[in-house]
Structure formats: structure tokens, C-alpha cells
Amino acid sequence: MPKRILRGTVTSDANEQTVTVSVERRFTHPVLKKTIRKSKKYRAHDEKNTFKKGDTVRIIECAPKSKTKRWEVIEA
């Protein structure tokens, strides 16, 4: 099964080697036919602490790094 790649914005870089990335998805409501925005936060591994709050990054699925980290930052 291929690994998922998501694009989002860094919302927090307070922790060492970890960034919180907010990923937004848009879809059409099945009944109302209205475009809806939903967002979800992912904790991603940032080895060199290179990404700061506000950066747009791509994250990829990986094996668990810690209790909450299941993603890695691959590029800006």
C-alpha cells in the first residue's frame, strides 16, 4: 500500500524534532451541495528543526516514531 503524502501548514514548532501540521481538506456536502472545509492536525518528525510556524510543508506516513508521531516532514 502506498504511503500517503499530505500538504499542510506548520502551526507549532515548540517541541524538539517535532512540528504540528494542520492539513485542510475541502469537499462537497452530499445533501447540501455546499463546499465544506475541515482541518486536522498531525504531529510530524522534523529531524533538524528546520521548519518554523507558518511554513507550508509536505508530510509522509512512516513507522511510529513516538506515541503520537506517525508522519515525517519531507520538504517545504
C-alpha positions as a Python dict, from the first residue, in 0.01 Angstrom:
ca = {
    (1, 'M'): (0, 0, 0),
    (2, 'P'): (149, 340, -94),
    (3, 'K'): (231, 591, 174),
    (4, 'R'): (4, 895, 192),
    (5, 'I'): (152, 1239, 130),
    (6, 'L'): (-31, 1544, 266),
    (7, 'R'): (30, 1920, 234),
    (8, 'G'): (-30, 2149, 529),
    (9, 'T'): (84, 2446, 735),
    (10, 'V'): (307, 2427, 1043),
    (11, 'T'): (106, 2552, 1342),
    (12, 'S'): (360, 2478, 1616),
    (13, 'D'): (735, 2414, 1638),
    (14, 'A'): (771, 2435, 2016),
    (15, 'N'): (888, 2075, 2066),
    (16, 'E'): (1231, 1936, 1981),
    (17, 'Q'): (1235, 1750, 1643),
    (18, 'T'): (856, 1777, 1616),
    (19, 'V'): (619, 2007, 1429),
    (20, 'T'): (241, 2019, 1437),
    (21, 'V'): (96, 2041, 1087),
    (22, 'S'): (-260, 2147, 1014),
    (23, 'V'): (-397, 1984, 696),
    (24, 'E'): (-715, 2124, 541),
    (25, 'R'): (-941, 1929, 308),
    (26, 'R'): (-1234, 2059, 106),
    (27, 'F'): (-1528, 1853, -11),
    (28, 'T'): (-1886, 1897, -125),
    (29, 'H'): (-2155, 1810, 127),
    (30, 'P'): (-2362, 1522, -14),
    (31, 'V'): (-2702, 1675, 69),
    (32, 'L'): (-2644, 2049, 85),
    (33, 'K'): (-2406, 2060, -216),
    (34, 'K'): (-2203, 2319, -30),
    (35, 'T'): (-1822, 2321, -15),
    (36, 'I'): (-1705, 2241, 339),
    (37, 'R'): (-1358, 2296, 488),
    (38, 'K'): (-1234, 2053, 752),
    (39, 'S'): (-890, 2054, 910),
    (40, 'K'): (-694, 1800, 1108),
    (41, 'K'): (-366, 1828, 1297),
    (42, 'Y'): (-79, 1583, 1257),
    (43, 'R'): (242, 1566, 1459),
    (44, 'A'): (538, 1514, 1227),
    (45, 'H'): (906, 1438, 1278),
    (46, 'D'): (1144, 1722, 1183),
    (47, 'E'): (1497, 1585, 1232),
    (48, 'K'): (1692, 1914, 1208),
    (49, 'N'): (1429, 2158, 1342),
    (50, 'T'): (1434, 2344, 1010),
    (51, 'F'): (1065, 2430, 977),
    (52, 'K'): (904, 2719, 1162),
    (53, 'K'): (546, 2826, 1233),
    (54, 'G'): (366, 2935, 916),
    (55, 'D'): (572, 2726, 672),
    (56, 'T'): (390, 2515, 413),
    (57, 'V'): (525, 2158, 419),
    (58, 'R'): (458, 1812, 282),
    (59, 'I'): (439, 1517, 522),
    (60, 'I'): (454, 1143, 451),
    (61, 'E'): (338, 844, 655),
    (62, 'C'): (607, 646, 837),
    (63, 'A'): (650, 388, 1109),
    (64, 'P'): (569, 521, 1458),
    (65, 'K'): (845, 748, 1593),
    (66, 'S'): (677, 805, 1932),
    (67, 'K'): (337, 780, 2099),
    (68, 'T'): (185, 1050, 1876),
    (69, 'K'): (422, 1083, 1576),
    (70, 'R'): (336, 874, 1267),
    (71, 'W'): (445, 1126, 999),
    (72, 'E'): (773, 1278, 869),
    (73, 'V'): (830, 1614, 702),
    (74, 'I'): (976, 1559, 354),
    (75, 'E'): (1006, 1911, 210),
    (76, 'A'): (877, 2266, 219),
}
